Amino acid sequence: MKHRIRMAWLGSCSVAFVLSASAQEAVDGITFDFGGDIRARYEFVDNFPDKGQATAGSAYSDYLRFRTRIWTRMEAGENFSTTLRLGNEFRAFRNTSNNSKQKFPDELFIDNLFVEWQDDTFGLKLGRQDIEKGAGRIIADGTPGDGSRSTFFDAAVLTWKFGEKSNVDFIGTWSHYRNELSVGHSHGNVYDMTKIRSGTPYSKMDEYGLMAYAEIRETEDLPFDVYWVWKGEESYRSTCGHYPSRNFHTVGMRVVPQITHWLAAEAEAAYQFGRVDSGFGFSSRNISAGMLYGGLSATGKDVDWTPSLTLATLYLSGDKDSYYQTYNGTTDSGWNPVFNRTTWFSEISSGMYDQYRWSNLIYPHVEASVEPVKNHKFSVQLGPMYAAAKDNGATGRRRGFFTQGKYAFPLPEIAGVKFGGTVVGELLDYGSYYDAEKSVATFVRLQLTAKF
């Protein structure tokens, strides 16, 4: 059944693409565009947290990774368009348990493939596409299992525009644990697109969801979003065991008021409820979890160097039982990041969790930035991190003190190709939550990009 559903979905996307293209051949004003980008990264990782545990090892690794993407887009008039994007990423590892994995040429895969139609009131986008809403805390990545290589959703999005500047997106999505639209093989590695923990070799967990996300922009100084997301996660297998399925709702609101010319705020609150199924040694249990974010930002828009300062706090509810353990009949109160299993704001911090499953975190922090020269931006983020609940056998709640520095800069444009770079450094000074062999975790990234 799953295979037939998958083939029907892929077939519908392909047929829609072809029919749209065929229909547009008879329309005047068809235009084509194409482009691409290359991202090269060197990353150094040392003493990272053990995923989903209250311990940290002392191992380090460093590696190079290269992501290439090319795309083409066809537009017919003002209403129809079709887009295809191909992607590839390969790596060169050092000092890891498997230095030969993901070697060149790895695999070529369809990263985006969608048809889009829109008029003044409605729009429809059908196929493989990237979707990010709001600040990305709920909806950002439909394929977390392959990291930042891709973020696509296989989805249908119906947009209704109302009022002067507002709209609501109705989204249906289904993510299969294997990407069937690829050519080639990844050496020594499989891309389990939805995994939380690695299986043998696949965890075999499909994810699906329905969403309604409204962006209300009628009042210029008080934009806000309201949303509802229903998500289902099928049961899955890891090398350590078998875990039951779950389905749950997330309802929330985000507001970003502009208080004065230089002062703005942001607040987002979300609540989750639903059920975890029984089976595999687990009892069925209710879900009741929450997320809160609050920040106040000051920006010197008319001041040299454009300085900015943000004071903020992020709260993700926790559960003493953790995601993989439960007492009979208890409520699961750990936050589920829904479709935001990404590296989010930190590589080290995302390393605390199995495949970016953010949860159980209290993070009051400061962010500051300056731009001494146009497009040369220096920023720093720092603050203490705490666990909302002691889980995984931790004796304390202080995860550690986190510091991140970043420098983003442009490079000279050559023959129409735009170049840029980024340097990122992170430190986490471990606290009482972790039993760590070394006291500090370190991450360094050097990144160069080319866009044409």
C-alpha positions as CSV (number, residue, x, y, z in Angstrom):
1,M,0.0,0.0,0.0
2,K,2.7,2.5,1.0
3,H,4.5,1.8,-2.3
4,R,1.4,2.4,-4.3
5,I,0.7,5.7,-2.4
6,R,4.3,6.8,-3.0
7,M,4.2,6.0,-6.7
8,A,0.9,7.8,-7.0
9,W,2.3,10.9,-5.3
10,L,5.4,10.9,-7.4
11,G,3.4,10.2,-10.5
12,S,1.0,13.1,-9.8
13,C,3.9,15.5,-9.4
14,S,5.5,14.3,-12.7
15,V,2.2,14.4,-14.6
16,A,1.4,17.8,-13.3
17,F,4.8,19.1,-14.3
18,V,4.5,17.6,-17.8
19,L,0.9,18.7,-18.3
20,S,1.6,22.2,-17.2
21,A,4.6,22.4,-19.5
22,S,2.6,21.0,-22.4
23,A,-0.3,23.4,-21.8
24,Q,2.0,26.4,-21.7
25,E,3.6,25.7,-25.1
26,A,0.6,27.2,-26.7
27,V,0.7,30.3,-24.5
28,D,2.5,33.5,-25.6
29,G,5.1,34.9,-23.3
30,I,6.8,31.7,-22.0
31,T,10.1,32.5,-20.4
32,F,12.9,30.2,-19.0
33,D,15.4,30.9,-16.3
34,F,18.1,28.9,-14.7
35,G,20.8,29.1,-12.0
36,G,22.6,27.3,-9.3
37,D,24.8,27.5,-6.2
38,I,27.8,25.8,-4.7
39,R,28.4,25.6,-0.9
40,A,31.8,24.5,0.4
41,R,32.3,23.9,4.1
42,Y,35.1,22.9,6.4
43,E,33.9,21.9,9.8
44,F,35.7,20.9,13.0
45,V,33.9,19.2,15.8
46,D,35.3,18.4,19.2
47,N,33.9,16.9,22.4
48,F,30.2,17.1,21.3
49,P,27.4,16.0,23.5
50,D,26.3,12.3,23.1
51,K,23.0,12.5,21.2
52,G,20.0,12.1,23.5
53,Q,22.1,11.4,26.6
54,A,23.5,13.3,29.6
55,T,27.1,12.5,28.6
56,A,29.7,13.9,26.3
57,G,32.7,12.1,24.7
58,S,36.2,13.4,23.9
59,A,36.4,12.5,20.2
60,Y,37.0,15.1,17.5
61,S,36.6,15.1,13.7
62,D,37.0,17.4,10.8
63,Y,35.7,17.2,7.3
64,L,35.0,19.0,4.0
65,R,31.6,19.0,2.5
66,F,30.5,20.3,-0.9
67,R,26.8,20.9,-1.9
68,T,25.9,21.8,-5.5
69,R,22.5,22.6,-6.8
70,I,21.2,23.7,-10.3
71,W,17.7,24.7,-11.1
72,T,15.5,25.7,-14.0
73,R,12.2,27.6,-14.0
74,M,9.6,28.1,-16.7
75,E,7.0,30.8,-16.5
76,A,3.9,31.1,-18.7
77,G,2.2,34.4,-18.4
78,E,1.6,35.8,-14.9
79,N,-0.1,32.7,-13.4
80,F,1.8,29.5,-14.2
81,S,5.3,28.3,-13.5
82,T,7.2,25.1,-13.1
83,T,10.5,24.6,-11.2
84,L,13.0,21.8,-11.1
85,R,16.1,21.8,-8.9
86,L,18.7,19.0,-8.7
87,G,21.1,18.6,-5.7
88,N,24.2,16.7,-4.7
89,E,26.5,16.7,-1.7
90,F,29.6,14.8,-1.1
91,R,32.2,14.9,1.8
92,A,35.8,14.1,2.6
93,F,36.1,13.0,6.3
94,R,39.1,12.8,8.6
95,N,39.3,11.0,12.0
96,T,35.8,9.5,12.0
97,S,34.7,5.9,12.3
98,N,34.1,5.7,8.6
99,N,36.3,8.2,6.6
100,S,35.1,6.8,3.3
101,K,31.4,7.5,3.6
102,Q,29.6,10.0,1.3
103,K,32.6,10.2,-1.1
104,F,32.4,11.8,-4.5
105,P,30.3,11.6,-6.5
106,D,27.6,10.4,-4.0
107,E,24.1,10.7,-5.5
108,L,22.2,13.1,-7.6
109,F,18.7,13.8,-6.3
110,I,15.6,15.9,-7.2
111,D,15.6,18.6,-4.5
112,N,12.6,20.6,-5.9
113,L,10.0,19.7,-8.4
114,F,6.7,21.6,-8.3
115,V,4.0,23.4,-10.3
116,E,2.7,26.7,-9.2
117,W,-0.5,28.6,-10.2
118,Q,-1.7,31.9,-8.6
119,D,-4.0,34.8,-9.2
120,D,-5.0,37.8,-7.1
121,T,-6.8,35.7,-4.5
122,F,-5.7,32.1,-4.6
123,G,-2.5,30.1,-5.3
124,L,-1.7,26.4,-5.6
125,K,1.8,24.9,-5.3
126,L,2.0,21.1,-5.9
127,G,5.1,18.9,-5.6
128,R,8.5,18.8,-3.9
129,Q,9.2,22.2,-2.4
130,D,10.9,24.1,0.5
131,I,8.6,25.5,3.1
132,E,9.5,27.7,6.0
133,K,7.1,29.7,8.1
134,G,7.6,32.5,10.6
135,A,10.9,32.2,12.5
136,G,11.1,28.5,11.5
137,R,10.5,27.2,15.0
138,I,7.7,25.0,13.9
139,I,7.9,24.6,10.1
140,A,11.3,24.6,8.4
141,D,12.5,21.2,7.2
142,G,10.6,18.2,5.8
143,T,13.7,16.0,5.5
144,P,15.7,16.2,8.7
145,G,17.4,12.8,8.3
146,D,19.9,14.0,5.7
147,G,20.9,17.2,7.6
148,S,21.2,20.5,5.7
149,R,21.7,18.7,2.3
150,S,18.0,19.2,1.7
151,T,15.0,20.7,3.4
152,F,12.1,19.8,1.0
153,F,8.6,18.8,1.7
154,D,6.5,16.6,-0.6
155,A,3.5,18.8,-0.3
156,A,0.4,20.6,-1.7
157,V,0.0,24.2,-0.6
158,L,-3.2,26.1,-1.2
159,T,-2.9,29.9,-0.5
160,W,-5.8,32.2,0.1
161,K,-5.0,36.0,0.1
162,F,-7.4,38.1,2.1
163,G,-7.6,41.7,3.4
164,E,-5.0,44.1,2.0
165,K,-1.8,42.2,2.9
166,S,-2.8,38.9,4.7
167,N,-2.9,35.3,3.6
168,V,-3.3,31.8,4.9
169,D,-1.6,28.6,3.7
170,F,-3.3,25.3,3.9
171,I,-0.7,22.6,3.6
172,G,-0.7,18.8,3.3
173,T,2.5,16.9,3.4
174,W,3.8,13.3,3.5
175,S,7.5,12.4,3.9
176,H,8.8,9.0,3.1
177,Y,11.9,7.7,4.8
178,R,13.6,7.0,1.5
179,N,14.0,9.5,-1.3
180,E,13.0,7.6,-4.5
181,L,13.9,10.4,-6.8
182,S,17.7,10.0,-6.9
183,V,20.4,8.5,-9.1
184,G,23.6,6.8,-7.8
185,H,24.5,5.6,-4.4
186,S,26.0,7.1,-1.2
187,H,29.1,5.1,-0.4
188,G,29.1,3.7,3.2
189,N,26.0,5.7,4.1
190,V,22.2,5.7,3.6
191,Y,20.0,8.8,3.6
192,D,17.2,8.0,6.0
193,M,15.2,11.1,5.3
194,T,13.0,11.1,8.5
195,K,15.2,9.2,11.0
196,I,15.4,10.1,14.7
197,R,17.8,7.2,15.4
198,S,19.5,5.1,12.8
199,G,18.0,1.8,11.8
200,T,19.4,-1.2,10.0
201,P,19.9,0.6,7.7
202,Y,16.5,2.5,7.7
203,S,14.3,3.4,10.7
204,K,11.3,3.1,8.4
205,M,9.4,6.0,9.9
206,D,7.1,8.0,7.6
207,E,5.9,11.4,8.6
208,Y,2.8,13.3,7.5
209,G,0.9,16.4,8.4
210,L,-1.9,18.9,7.8
211,M,-1.3,22.6,8.5
212,A,-3.0,26.0,8.4
213,Y,-0.7,29.0,8.8
214,A,-2.1,32.5,8.6
215,E,0.1,35.6,8.3
216,I,-1.9,38.7,9.3
217,R,-0.4,42.0,8.1
218,E,-3.2,44.4,8.1
219,T,-1.6,46.6,10.9
220,E,1.9,47.5,9.7
221,D,3.4,47.8,13.2
222,L,1.7,44.7,14.6
223,P,2.2,41.7,12.2
224,F,1.3,38.4,13.7
225,D,0.9,34.7,12.7
226,V,-1.5,32.1,13.9
227,Y,-1.2,28.4,13.1
228,W,-2.4,24.8,13.6
229,V,-0.3,21.8,12.7
230,W,-1.4,18.1,12.9
231,K,1.4,15.7,12.5
232,G,1.7,11.9,12.5
233,E,4.9,10.0,13.1
234,E,4.8,6.3,12.3
235,S,6.4,3.7,14.5
236,Y,10.1,3.2,13.8
237,R,13.0,0.8,14.4
238,S,16.5,1.8,15.6
239,T,19.5,-0.4,16.3
240,C,18.5,-0.1,20.0
241,G,14.8,-1.0,19.8
242,H,11.3,-0.3,18.3
243,Y,9.3,2.8,19.2
244,P,5.5,3.4,18.8
245,S,3.9,5.9,16.5
246,R,2.4,9.2,17.7
247,N,0.1,11.9,16.4
248,F,-0.4,15.3,17.9
249,H,-1.6,18.8,17.3
250,T,0.4,22.0,17.7
251,V,-1.4,25.4,17.9
252,G,0.4,28.7,18.3
253,M,0.8,32.3,17.7
254,R,3.7,34.6,16.8
255,V,3.6,38.4,17.1
256,V,6.4,40.9,16.1
257,P,5.4,44.4,17.2
258,Q,7.4,47.4,16.0
259,I,7.4,49.5,19.2
260,T,9.4,52.5,18.0
261,H,11.6,53.3,15.0
262,W,14.5,51.5,16.7
263,L,12.8,49.1,19.2
264,A,10.9,45.9,18.3
265,A,9.8,42.8,20.1
266,E,9.0,39.2,19.2
267,A,6.9,36.6,21.1
268,E,5.8,33.1,20.1
269,A,3.8,30.6,22.1
270,A,2.7,27.1,21.1
271,Y,1.0,24.2,22.8
272,Q,1.0,20.5,21.8
273,F,-1.6,17.8,22.6
274,G,-2.2,14.3,21.3
275,R,-1.4,10.7,21.9
276,V,1.6,8.3,21.8
277,D,0.4,4.8,20.8
278,S,1.1,1.7,22.8
279,G,3.3,-1.2,21.8
280,F,6.9,-2.4,22.0
281,G,6.9,-2.2,25.8
282,F,5.3,1.3,25.9
283,S,1.9,2.2,27.3
284,S,-0.3,4.7,25.4
285,R,0.0,8.1,26.9
286,N,-1.2,11.7,26.4
287,I,0.9,14.5,25.0
288,S,1.0,17.9,26.7
289,A,3.9,20.1,25.8
290,G,4.8,23.8,25.1
291,M,7.2,26.2,23.6
292,L,7.7,29.9,24.4
293,Y,10.0,32.5,22.9
294,G,10.2,36.2,23.9
295,G,12.7,38.8,22.7
296,L,13.3,42.5,22.7
297,S,15.5,44.0,20.0
298,A,17.1,47.4,19.6
299,T,18.6,48.4,16.2
300,G,20.5,51.6,15.4
301,K,19.2,51.9,11.8
302,D,20.5,55.4,11.4
303,V,23.8,54.9,13.3
304,D,27.2,54.0,11.9
305,W,27.9,50.2,11.9
306,T,24.1,49.5,12.4
307,P,24.5,48.0,15.9
308,S,21.8,45.7,17.2
309,L,21.1,44.1,20.5
310,T,18.5,41.4,21.4
311,L,17.6,40.1,24.8
312,A,15.6,36.9,24.5
313,T,14.6,33.6,26.2
314,L,13.6,30.3,24.6
315,Y,11.7,27.6,26.5
316,L,11.0,24.1,25.3
317,S,9.2,21.9,27.8
318,G,10.9,18.7,29.0
319,D,10.0,15.3,30.4
320,K,12.0,13.3,33.0
321,D,11.3,10.1,31.1
322,S,12.9,11.3,27.8
323,Y,11.6,10.4,24.4
324,Y,12.5,6.7,24.7
325,Q,11.4,5.9,28.2
326,T,8.1,6.2,30.1
327,Y,6.3,5.1,33.2
328,N,2.9,3.5,32.7
329,G,0.2,6.1,32.3
330,T,2.3,9.3,32.5
331,T,1.9,12.2,30.2
332,D,4.6,13.0,27.6
333,S,5.4,16.6,28.4
334,G,8.6,16.9,26.2
335,W,8.4,19.4,23.4
336,N,8.4,18.0,19.8
337,P,10.0,20.3,17.2
338,V,7.3,19.2,14.7
339,F,8.9,20.1,11.3
340,N,11.9,22.0,12.8
341,R,14.4,19.2,13.3
342,T,17.2,21.4,12.0
343,T,20.5,22.7,13.4
344,W,18.4,25.9,14.1
345,F,20.6,28.4,15.9
346,S,23.5,26.2,16.9
347,E,25.5,23.2,15.8
348,I,26.7,22.2,19.3
349,S,23.2,22.6,20.8
350,S,21.5,20.6,18.1
351,G,24.1,17.9,18.9
352,M,22.4,17.4,22.3
353,Y,19.5,15.7,20.6
354,D,19.0,12.7,18.3
355,Q,18.8,14.1,14.8
356,Y,18.0,17.6,15.9
357,R,14.9,16.7,18.0
358,W,15.0,19.9,20.1
359,S,13.3,19.6,23.5
360,N,13.8,20.2,27.2
361,L,15.7,23.5,27.0
362,I,15.6,26.9,28.8
363,Y,17.9,29.4,27.1
364,P,18.1,33.0,28.2
365,H,20.5,34.8,25.9
366,V,21.9,37.9,24.4
367,E,22.5,38.5,20.7
368,A,24.5,41.5,19.4
369,S,25.8,42.5,15.9
370,V,27.5,45.3,14.0
371,E,28.1,46.0,10.4
372,P,31.2,48.2,10.1
373,V,31.2,47.9,6.3
374,K,28.2,47.2,4.1
375,N,27.4,43.4,4.1
376,H,30.3,42.6,6.5
377,K,28.4,41.5,9.6
378,F,29.9,40.5,13.0
379,S,27.5,38.9,15.5
380,V,27.7,37.1,18.8
381,Q,25.2,35.1,20.8
382,L,25.7,33.8,24.3
383,G,23.9,32.7,27.4
384,P,23.4,29.8,29.9
385,M,21.5,26.7,28.9
386,Y,19.3,24.6,31.3
387,A,17.2,21.5,31.1
388,A,13.6,22.1,31.9
389,A,13.5,18.6,33.5
390,K,16.2,16.2,34.6
391,D,16.1,13.4,32.1
392,N,18.5,10.7,30.8
393,G,19.8,10.2,34.4
394,A,21.2,13.7,34.7
395,T,22.1,14.8,38.2
396,G,21.8,18.5,37.4
397,R,19.8,20.8,35.1
398,R,22.6,23.2,33.9
399,R,23.6,22.1,30.4
400,G,26.3,24.7,30.2
401,F,27.2,28.2,29.0
402,F,26.9,28.7,25.2
403,T,28.9,31.2,23.1
404,Q,28.7,31.7,19.3
405,G,30.6,34.1,17.2
406,K,29.9,34.7,13.5
407,Y,31.4,36.8,10.6
408,A,29.6,36.9,7.3
409,F,31.2,38.7,4.4
410,P,30.9,39.1,0.6
411,L,33.6,38.4,-1.9
412,P,34.2,40.0,-5.3
413,E,31.7,39.0,-8.0
414,I,33.3,37.3,-11.0
415,A,31.6,36.9,-14.4
416,G,28.2,37.2,-12.9
417,V,28.9,34.7,-10.1
418,K,28.3,36.1,-6.6
419,F,30.7,34.8,-3.9
420,G,30.4,35.0,-0.2
421,G,31.8,33.6,3.0
422,T,31.0,32.9,6.6
423,V,33.1,32.0,9.7
424,V,31.4,30.5,12.7
425,G,32.8,29.4,16.0
426,E,30.9,27.9,19.0
427,L,31.8,26.9,22.5
428,L,29.7,25.1,25.2
429,D,31.2,25.1,28.7
430,Y,29.5,22.0,30.2
431,G,27.5,22.3,33.3
432,S,26.1,19.8,35.9
433,Y,23.7,18.2,33.4
434,Y,26.6,16.5,31.6
435,D,29.1,13.9,32.6
436,A,31.8,15.0,30.2
437,E,35.3,13.8,29.6
438,K,36.4,17.3,28.6
439,S,34.8,20.5,30.0
440,V,34.3,22.3,26.7
441,A,32.7,21.4,23.4
442,T,34.0,23.2,20.2
443,F,32.7,23.8,16.7
444,V,34.3,25.7,13.9
445,R,32.9,26.3,10.4
446,L,34.6,28.0,7.4
447,Q,32.1,28.4,4.5
448,L,32.4,29.7,0.9
449,T,29.4,30.1,-1.4
450,A,29.0,30.8,-5.1
451,K,25.6,31.7,-6.7
452,F,24.9,32.1,-10.3
